[in-house]
């Protein structure tokens, strides 16, 4: 059985790089997701970008599209929860950059490892200016994994502010980790931890499994990392 961090990774990667099944029903939020997915598929189909040595160029192009799908500022605000309001505008901007970078390197950098999972849009629920787009991932083994994209309307666009895999929220996972570090140490220590993650080599972030750290040392896990318990380290919430 797949671990939840792996499921969250699969959800985000799949929304960026999949052959999408036909929708049972779709409205504007679903339609906009489809358009952006088509744009990603065009990147992968571009002969120039498929050449050896073009992986970074592909990722840059996909990151640009991701910024049209996800509202990273809103994701950051919700992930920090009540601690967001206590931060200065400069601190807020800094943390948005740190979390955006973590998400991009944890998720988008793994698109090259995509193995053909399919996504089907199965419906959406609208409530004023917010929507939940319901999808399911179908693995090669035929397992169906429900994925909900929580979106809000801004002007003529629908932007994703959270992803829930089998009812488990990506934002909720990060909020639990961030709050625990702040409560146990301080916001400044959280920023220090995030900057340490940012300084890691991208290849190491993708390839390695997390090694146990020193007792009491806070860490933030990405969805692609092994959440095994280690002394003083945070785990993905169950």
C-alpha positions as CSV (number, residue, x, y, z in Angstrom):
1,X,0.0,0.0,0.0
2,X,1.3,3.4,-1.0
3,X,2.3,5.8,1.9
4,X,0.4,9.1,2.0
5,X,3.5,11.2,1.3
6,X,3.9,9.2,-1.9
7,X,0.3,9.7,-2.8
8,X,0.5,13.4,-2.3
9,X,3.6,13.5,-4.6
10,X,1.7,11.4,-7.2
11,X,-1.2,13.8,-7.0
12,X,0.8,16.9,-7.7
13,X,3.1,15.3,-10.3
14,X,0.1,13.8,-12.1
15,X,-1.8,17.0,-12.3
16,X,1.2,18.4,-14.1
17,X,2.1,15.5,-16.4
18,X,-0.6,13.1,-17.3
19,X,-2.8,11.8,-20.1
20,X,-6.2,12.9,-18.7
21,X,-9.4,10.8,-18.9
22,X,-12.6,12.3,-20.2
23,X,-14.6,14.1,-17.6
24,X,-17.9,12.8,-16.4
25,X,-18.9,16.4,-15.8
26,X,-16.8,19.6,-15.9
27,X,-17.2,23.3,-15.3
28,X,-14.9,26.3,-15.4
29,X,-12.5,25.1,-12.7
30,X,-12.0,21.7,-14.3
31,X,-11.8,23.3,-17.7
32,X,-9.0,25.5,-16.6
33,X,-7.0,22.6,-15.1
34,X,-7.4,20.8,-18.4
35,X,-6.0,23.7,-20.4
36,X,-2.9,23.9,-18.1
37,X,-2.4,20.1,-18.3
38,X,-2.5,20.4,-22.1
39,X,0.2,23.1,-21.9
40,X,2.4,20.7,-19.8
41,X,1.9,17.9,-22.4
42,X,3.0,20.3,-25.1
43,X,6.2,20.9,-23.2
44,X,6.8,17.2,-23.0
45,X,6.0,16.8,-26.7
46,X,8.4,19.6,-27.8
47,X,11.2,17.9,-29.7
48,X,13.7,20.5,-28.6
49,X,12.9,20.2,-24.9
50,X,13.1,16.4,-25.1
51,X,16.8,16.4,-26.1
52,X,19.4,15.3,-23.7
53,X,20.5,18.1,-21.4
54,X,17.2,19.9,-21.6
55,X,15.7,18.6,-18.3
56,X,16.3,21.9,-16.6
57,X,14.6,23.8,-19.4
58,X,11.6,21.5,-19.2
59,X,11.3,22.1,-15.5
60,X,11.5,25.9,-15.9
61,X,8.7,25.7,-18.5
62,X,6.6,23.5,-16.2
63,X,7.2,25.7,-13.2
64,X,5.8,28.6,-15.2
65,X,2.7,26.6,-15.9
66,X,2.5,25.5,-12.3
67,X,2.3,29.1,-11.2
68,X,-0.9,29.4,-13.3
69,X,-2.4,26.3,-11.5
70,X,-1.3,26.9,-7.9
71,X,-1.5,30.0,-5.7
72,X,1.7,29.5,-3.8
73,X,1.1,32.6,-1.6
74,X,-2.3,31.3,-0.5
75,X,-0.8,27.8,0.1
76,X,1.9,29.4,2.3
77,X,-0.6,31.5,4.2
78,X,-2.8,28.5,5.0
79,X,0.2,26.4,5.8
80,X,1.5,28.9,8.4
81,X,-2.0,29.3,9.8
82,X,-2.3,31.6,12.7
83,X,1.4,32.4,12.5
84,X,1.0,34.2,9.2
85,X,-0.5,37.3,10.6
86,X,2.3,37.7,13.1
87,X,4.9,38.0,10.4
88,X,5.9,41.3,8.7
89,X,5.3,41.7,5.0
90,X,9.0,41.1,4.4
91,X,8.9,37.8,6.4
92,X,5.7,36.7,4.6
93,X,7.4,37.3,1.2
94,X,10.5,35.4,2.3
95,X,8.5,32.4,3.5
96,X,6.4,32.3,0.4
97,X,9.7,32.0,-1.6
98,X,11.0,29.3,0.7
99,X,7.9,27.1,0.6
100,X,7.4,27.6,-3.2
101,X,11.0,26.5,-3.7
102,X,10.5,23.5,-1.5
103,X,7.3,22.5,-3.3
104,X,8.9,23.0,-6.7
105,X,12.0,20.9,-5.9
106,X,10.1,18.2,-4.1
107,X,7.3,17.8,-6.6
108,X,8.1,19.3,-10.0
109,X,11.6,18.0,-10.1
110,X,10.2,14.5,-10.0
111,X,8.1,14.8,-13.1
112,X,10.9,13.2,-15.1
113,X,10.1,10.0,-13.1
114,X,6.5,10.0,-14.2
115,X,5.5,6.4,-15.0
116,X,2.2,6.7,-16.8
117,X,-0.4,7.1,-14.1
118,X,-3.8,8.3,-15.5
119,X,-6.0,11.0,-14.0
120,X,-9.8,11.2,-14.6
121,X,-11.9,14.2,-13.7
122,X,-15.0,12.9,-12.0
123,X,-16.8,16.1,-11.0
124,X,-16.7,19.4,-9.1
125,X,-18.6,21.2,-6.4
126,X,-19.0,25.0,-6.6
127,X,-19.9,27.2,-3.6
128,X,-19.7,30.8,-4.5
129,X,-16.1,31.7,-5.2
130,X,-14.6,28.4,-4.1
131,X,-14.6,25.0,-5.8
132,X,-13.5,21.4,-5.2
133,X,-12.5,19.5,-8.3
134,X,-12.7,15.8,-7.8
135,X,-10.4,13.5,-9.6
136,X,-9.0,10.1,-9.3
137,X,-5.6,8.7,-10.2
138,X,-5.6,5.2,-11.7
139,X,-2.3,3.5,-11.2
140,X,-0.8,0.9,-13.6
141,X,-2.1,-1.8,-11.1
142,X,-5.6,-0.4,-11.5
143,X,-5.8,1.1,-8.0
144,X,-8.0,4.2,-7.8
145,X,-6.8,7.1,-5.6
146,X,-9.3,10.0,-5.0
147,X,-7.7,13.4,-5.3
148,X,-9.5,16.7,-4.5
149,X,-8.2,20.0,-5.8
150,X,-9.5,22.9,-3.6
151,X,-9.6,26.1,-5.6
152,X,-10.8,29.7,-5.4
153,X,-11.8,32.2,-8.0
154,X,-9.7,35.3,-8.6
155,X,-10.9,37.4,-11.4
156,X,-11.3,35.1,-14.5
157,X,-9.0,32.4,-13.0
158,X,-9.4,29.4,-10.7
159,X,-6.3,28.8,-8.6
160,X,-5.5,25.7,-6.4
161,X,-4.8,26.4,-2.8
162,X,-4.8,22.9,-1.4
163,X,-4.7,19.3,-2.6
164,X,-6.3,16.5,-0.6
165,X,-5.4,12.8,-1.2
166,X,-7.9,10.4,0.3
167,X,-9.1,13.2,2.5
168,X,-5.6,14.1,3.7
169,X,-4.6,17.8,3.1
170,X,-1.2,18.8,1.7
171,X,-1.6,22.2,3.5
172,X,-2.7,20.5,6.7
173,X,0.4,18.3,6.7
174,X,2.7,21.4,6.4
175,X,0.7,23.3,8.9
176,X,1.2,20.5,11.5
177,X,4.9,20.5,10.8
178,X,5.4,24.3,10.8
179,X,3.3,24.8,14.0
180,X,5.2,22.1,15.8
181,X,8.6,23.6,15.0
182,X,7.4,27.1,16.0
183,X,5.9,25.9,19.2
184,X,8.9,23.9,20.2
185,X,11.6,26.4,19.1
186,X,10.7,29.6,17.2
187,X,9.6,31.0,13.8
188,X,13.2,32.0,13.2
189,X,14.3,28.3,13.7
190,X,11.6,27.3,11.1
191,X,13.1,29.7,8.6
192,X,16.5,28.4,9.3
193,X,15.3,24.9,8.7
194,X,13.6,25.9,5.4
195,X,16.8,27.6,4.2
196,X,18.8,24.5,5.0
197,X,16.4,22.5,2.8
198,X,16.8,25.2,0.1
199,X,20.6,24.8,0.2
200,X,20.5,21.1,-0.4
201,X,21.5,20.0,-3.8
202,X,18.5,19.2,-6.0
203,X,19.9,15.8,-6.9
204,X,20.2,14.9,-3.3
205,X,16.6,16.0,-2.6
206,X,15.3,13.7,-5.4
207,X,17.5,10.7,-4.9
208,X,18.2,10.2,-1.2
209,X,16.1,8.9,1.6
210,X,16.2,11.1,4.7
211,X,18.9,10.1,7.2
212,X,18.2,10.4,10.9
213,X,19.2,13.8,12.2
214,X,20.5,14.7,15.7
215,X,18.1,14.5,18.5
216,X,16.0,17.6,18.9
217,X,16.8,19.0,15.4
218,X,13.7,20.1,13.6
219,X,13.1,19.2,10.0
220,X,10.5,19.7,7.4
221,X,9.6,16.7,5.2
222,X,8.6,17.0,1.6
223,X,6.0,14.6,0.2
224,X,8.5,12.6,-1.6
225,X,10.6,11.9,1.4
226,X,10.6,8.9,3.7
227,X,8.6,9.9,6.9
228,X,10.1,7.2,9.1
229,X,10.3,8.5,12.7
230,X,13.6,9.8,13.9
231,X,14.5,11.5,17.3
232,X,13.1,15.0,17.4
233,X,12.0,15.0,13.8
234,X,8.5,15.7,12.4
235,X,6.5,13.2,10.6
236,X,3.7,13.6,8.1
237,X,0.4,13.6,10.0
238,X,-1.5,10.3,9.8
